[in-house]
Every structure is written in structure tokens, then in C-alpha cells.
Amino acid sequence: MANTRSSKKRIKINKRNQIQNNSYKSLIKSTEKRHLSLIKKSTTERLENESSYLTDLKASFALVISQIDKATKKNIIHKNTAIRKKRNLFRKTFLTNN
């Protein structure tokens, strides 16, 4: 149990930050899943709207990368984790779609 006033305050601050960090991590995960589901669209849907599909794919990719970078900047996720996530997303998005 915390004894000093400052340690009690730190406990409150840590709980608050944990809630904020978990919600931001959840946001990243859901955006990632949305992007991966867009990649897995059936080939017939891709062929019908090729140009709109590619623009949606690029916009979705940019959004995920932006969120990962912001989380790294705020020290919510580790730098190496962010690099790994971005690398895997890039591979899944652009290298397996050709």
C-alpha cells in the first residue's frame, strides 16, 4: 500500500494512463483488422471496382500506419513492435496482392 501522498497520486495517474493506452491499442487493433478484411475481399469484388479498391486500400494502409506511428511517439507501443507491425502490414498489403 502506498504511504506517501506522491505515491498515491502516481497510482491514480498510472491507472488513468493504463486505461488510455489500452483504448488506443484497441483502436489500432480494430483498424488493423478492418484493413486486413479489406485485403481479403474476394477477387470478383476487386475486379469490378479496381480503382476504388486501390484507393480504399491505400487510404486504409495510411491510416493504420499513422496510428501506429502516433502510438510509438507517445510510447504506447515499443519502437521495434511498431516497425514489425508496419513491415508485416506492408507485406500483406502490397507484396501479396500482385
GUKOLKE-738600 format. One record per residue (C-alpha): x negated, y, z negated; residue number from 1. Coordinates in steps of 0.5 Angstrom, whole numbers, plus 500, padded with zeros to 3 digits. Example, Ala and Ser with C-alpha at 12.3 -4.5 7.8 and 13.67 -1.06 7.14 Angstrom:
<vexdrens>
475|491|484|1
473|498|486|2
</vexdrens>
This chain:
<vexdrens>
500|500|500|1
498|507|502|2
495|511|496|3
494|518|499|4
498|523|502|5
494|523|508|6
494|515|509|7
502|515|508|8
502|520|514|9
497|516|518|10
502|510|517|11
508|514|520|12
504|517|525|13
502|510|527|14
509|507|527|15
511|513|532|16
505|512|537|17
507|505|537|18
514|506|539|19
512|511|544|20
506|507|547|21
511|500|547|22
516|504|551|23
511|507|556|24
508|500|557|25
515|497|558|26
516|503|563|27
510|501|567|28
512|493|567|29
519|495|570|30
516|499|575|31
511|494|577|32
517|488|577|33
521|493|582|34
515|494|586|35
514|486|587|36
521|485|588|37
521|490|594|38
515|486|597|39
518|479|596|40
524|482|601|41
526|477|606|42
523|478|613|43
529|479|616|44
530|485|612|45
523|487|613|46
524|487|621|47
531|490|621|48
528|497|618|49
521|496|618|50
519|504|618|51
524|505|612|52
521|499|609|53
514|501|609|54
515|508|607|55
519|505|601|56
513|500|599|57
508|506|599|58
512|510|595|59
513|505|590|60
506|503|590|61
504|510|589|62
509|511|583|63
506|504|580|64
499|507|581|65
501|514|578|66
504|511|572|67
498|506|570|68
493|512|571|69
497|516|566|70
497|511|561|71
490|510|562|72
489|517|561|73
493|517|555|74
489|511|552|75
495|507|552|76
492|501|556|77
485|500|557|78
481|502|563|79
479|495|565|80
486|493|564|81
488|499|569|82
483|497|574|83
485|490|574|84
493|491|575|85
491|496|581|86
487|491|584|87
492|486|584|88
498|490|586|89
494|493|592|90
492|486|594|91
499|484|593|92
502|490|597|93
497|491|603|94
493|485|604|95
498|479|604|96
503|483|608|97
500|483|614|98
</vexdrens>
